[in-house]
Amino acid sequence: MHNYTAQIHFFGGTDNVTGANFLLTYGDKKILIDCGMIQGSPEQELRNYEDFPYDPADIDVLLVTHAHQDHIGRIPKLVQDGFAGTIYSTAATKEISAVMLDDAADILAFEATKEGRDPLYEKKYIEQALALWKVIPYHNTLEFLPGISMILRDAGHVLGSAMIEIHIEGKKILFTGDLGNSPSPLLHDIENVQDIDYIIMESVYGDRNHGDRTNRSHELEMVIKETIFNNGVLMIPVFSLERTQEILFELNDMVEHKRIPPVPIYLDSPLAERVTRIYEKSTEFFKPETRKIINSGDNVFDFPGLRISATKEDSQAINDVAPPKIILAGSGMMNGGRIIHHALRYLEDEKNTLLFVGFQAPGTLGSSIQSGAGKVRIYREDVRVRARIHSIPAYSGHAGADELVDFVRQTKDTLRAVYCVMGEPSSSQALARRIRDELGVYADAPHEGVVVDIPLK
Ligand SMILES: [Zn+2]
């Protein structure tokens, strides 16, 4: 036993949902947990170009919870700036990250050219990152540095998502990453944890619940029927990872059971399509009920009427098809991607509907529209928002406040501290307050740059 004190440095994903980046130090060992992009307004996103607040060459290991951009987006920059340690995640997280980073690199390069500056990173650093990247299955204990081991637990958030439980000197430190909105139609529920000493936990919905989830598929069905009745266009901005596959799963069910009339449904996102192919071959991670449907011969992500728009021309050709029609397109927060040209074309018509099925970060176009902006600016044009705006919060990929509190409750007897991060400040603070008041456990919402001691005695 060394009786070191470990420390956690809160660098990113504090005072903010996105940009997760935490540093755990123990003796002379330095372990990063996630290395994500900040997502939000263009000004906020400029922060991604800043130097890391540590020397990447000093980092021994990077542990990755899951493949969302706000957890992986700056990994190639970390490598470009000198990181040469080992990266660990589940196999699915590595495979999806390769696709997500590749897609992001093209967008970043395009933006950099437009703005006349260097891109965030050169594309070759994605390859280098993947060469440093090892995979481990859930539930295998691995001593990845002398005296420090970890075990990955299913976070039920996206395919491959993991909570990272780190063991040092008999103490357990849990980084939750993002926690799913269980039960998901596809993935297992958030796994139970026990005997945890410290939790660094997400708090996106730390101040609110999502409402009745059993009803969400019915709500989606109603929105679709209404749009068809109005002979309109239904636009659904989707995140390529998980939300797309969940919505496809539910549309598959509606179409195959004839709950909605046959209308063209476009998956207008090459990235979402690539990720869906990974889902199709990873069904061993799905819950038993869903595996049963798949084993009966149904591809749950494909159905009559579904059209994949591979190219830009395919995407533009959607405009030529008369309504009613349904368009799933990225990006999920409307801060880029093909959803933008559809919004430009269809937002001004009250027959159409824009449906939000995920979190909209402040500063994004999606957030302005969702909070009721009557007019927005798209491609230098003023666009009046006359389409119906609808949100189904129950489709969120994140656990609601009650689930977060219940998650902590299961291990409250051994907990010494909970640090609420990856939320807007009001949300993180609300969750910390509930954990203190309802569970009697020390909890705080640390600001960016804070360092806390993790006593191991
Ligand atoms: Zn996530």
Boltz pocket constraint, residues with backbone or C-beta under 6 A from the ligand:
constraints:
  - pocket:
      binder: B
      contacts: [[A, 66], [A, 68], [A, 157], [A, 178]]
      max_distance: 6.0
